[in-house]
Amino acid sequence: MGIHKTTLTPHMESTVSHYHDVDEEWFYILTGSGTLLCAGEGKDAPVAEGVFLGFSTTKRQPHSFRAGMEYLTGTHRDHWIKKALLVNRVRGEETVFDEANGNNARP
């Protein structure tokens, strides 16, 4: 299992909207508040301290946050990541790492 603590400054977006095919993911809001962005798959929703959210692999719910908050996120990691989207917000770059091709390729 992997657990991470993340801090978002006010109005910062957590990541590109995404869903999971393999790992289920959960969030627990420690402090602050923000908005759960649902990428057109339902209504965006306010979130605040004490809220727990879970995302199943069976529903493929796109999600990200716009917030000023601190939260924990966790998932099980019983496999190696074969393909990942890497985002560098400072440089404005997005790169796909694809282990099957042994390289980094643009989406």
N, C-alpha and C positions, 0 to 999 in steps of 0.2 A: 504494500500500500504506500502511496505517496501523499504527503500532506504539505501544503505550502501556505505561508502567510503572505498576503499581498496588501499593499497600501496604495490607494488611488487618491491623487490630489483632486480638489473640487473640479467637476466637469470633465475629468479625464475618462477616456474609454479604456476598458480593461484589455480588449483584444478585438480582432475581427470577429464578426458573428460566425459561429461555428456549431457543429453538432458532432456527436461521437458515434462511431460504428462499433467500437470494441469495448471501450471503458465507460462505465457509468461514472458520473461526476456529481459531487455535492459541494455546497457552499454554506458557510455559517458566518453571518455578519457580526463582527465583534464590536465595531464602533462606527458612528456616522450613518449616512443614508445615501440613497441614489435611486437609479431607475434600472430595472431589468429590461433590456432591449430584446425583443422577441423576433426581430427581422421579418416582420410581416406575417408571422405564424401565430397570431393572437395579439392581444393588447399588451403594450408595454406596461409594467407594473412598478409601483414604488416598493422599495425595500429599505429596511432600517435595522438597527441593532437588535439582535436576538432572532432574526429570521433565518430559517433553515430552508434551503432549496435543493432539490435533487433532479438530475436529468438522466433519464433512462436511454439505453441504446435502442430500445424498440420503438421509441416515438420520434427520434431524430428531430428534436426541438432546437432550432437555432437560438443561440443565446450569447449575450455579452452584457456588460454593465457600463453605465455612465454615472459617475459617482464621485463623492468625496467620502471615502470610507476605508476601513480595514477589515479584511475577511480571511477566513481559512477556506481552502479548497482541497478536496481530496478525491482520490480515485485508486482503484487497484492497479497494480503494474505487474501482472504475471506474464507479460510478453515484452519483447523489444519493439520499439517504435520502428516501423518500416518506412513510413512516409510521413512527413511533417511540414507544416507551413511555418516558416520562420519570418517574423516581422520585426524590422528595425524601424521604430517610429521616428527616431531622430533623423535618419537619412531618408525616410519615406520609401524604403525598399521592402519587397516581399519576395521570398525565395522558397521554392519547394525542394526539400531534401528527399530524394527517392533512393532508398538503399538498393532496390532491385536494379537500378541503372548505375549505381555506384557514383553518382554525381549530384550536383545541385543544378536544377533546371528551373527556368522561369515558368510560372503557370500559364 
